[in-house]
Amino acid sequence: MNVLITGAKGFIGRNLAACLKNIRDGKDIGSGLSADITIFEYDIDTEPGLLDEYCTRADFVFNLAGVNRPKDESEFMSGNFGFASLLLDTLKRHGNACPIMLSSSTQAELDNPYGRSKKAGEELFFRYASETGSKVLVYRFPNVFGKWCRPNYNSAVATFCHNIARDLPITVNDRDAVLRLAYIDDVTAELIRALKGEETRAGRFCEVPITHTVRLGEIVDMLYFFKKCRETREVPDLENAFVRKLYATYLSNLPGDRFSYPLRMNADQRGSFTEMIRTPDRGQFSVNISKPGIVKGNHWHHTKNEKFLVVSGKGIIRFRSVYNTEIYEYNVSGEKLEVVDIPPGYTHNIENIGTSDMVTLMWASEPFNPDRPDTYYLEV
């Protein structure tokens, strides 16, 4: 199958091309598409003569080319309607009646230069379908967000992510303004369905079946929370689909020199203990380093429970019920990764019996609270 993507270097185009390349290269076997895909990428800097070749050979066309923020309003019509007309004329000239998709916008319903250019493009495509019998798929996309979206262009989400990640100011005129958003992975998933002939229709138009309606102020608050998470070591509630997608978008906008951030190491002669992540409902993750011969722990909990995973070095984890004298021992090693549960009601310790530092990943069912530590000293 030969697939032509116009606007291939734009936001949606790049993401769609990446998805198709993964399918072509056998890296995405769950798409339901054959890996026998040739991708023709066309953009404003492509040799114009290639459009003829691509339109001759294409089995499906994704027209994602368009102008969102031109220097002059007249460019709306030339960039959105004009190129669409050229594309359809080229397909006609070569007698290619393959299916073709148009990226329109919900603003096609508005009486402004951008909306009028999108509306004109839609009507052009519908006339083309009537004249040629070609299958035409017109999508009125809402605001789309996600990785590779340009800030300070046509996406408030991209601009806010970019600025907040760089300690730059943002402007919010109306916190109660409601945005209808589609996430880029949901958009590309729908476009892959369209390629398979399984597009989602809503009358005359096609649509992305998963969208999110969110107030602008909520988005801003979430983004500032994501930024603060590095200090508090929290992570967002990723069970919420929109939060998960917005968090991924925020991280994709981090500057290349800000991917890492420091943690507080509580170190002494025995080694160190460093908290990595804390959550209100999924517990706390930490890294514990013990020097050779060092024993840590010798305490128990009423309700708090833990999981230990030694990833480097060699040690022994010992348990004893607080009302019993019998001791259970578990040999642990980075050479054999296994999780050891630390149940409530058992005093426990971990000893490094190797000759090098022992590194243990530790999970606790609740973040440490100094006011209610639920930790009681008792020798094993």
DAKA-V855619 format. One record per helix or strand of 3 or more residues. SS is the DSSP state (H for helix, E for strand). FROM is the first residue (numbers start at 0). LEN is the number of residues. If there is no record, write none. Layout:
SS;FROM;LEN, SS;FROM;LEN
//
This chain:
E;1;5, H;10;14, E;37;5, H;49;8, E;59;4, H;73;20, E;98;7, H;105;4, H;112;20, E;135;6, E;142;3, H;155;10, E;177;6, H;183;12, E;211;4, H;215;17, H;240;12, H;255;3, E;264;4, E;270;9, E;282;8, E;294;6, E;305;7, E;313;8, E;326;7, E;338;4, E;345;7, E;357;7
//
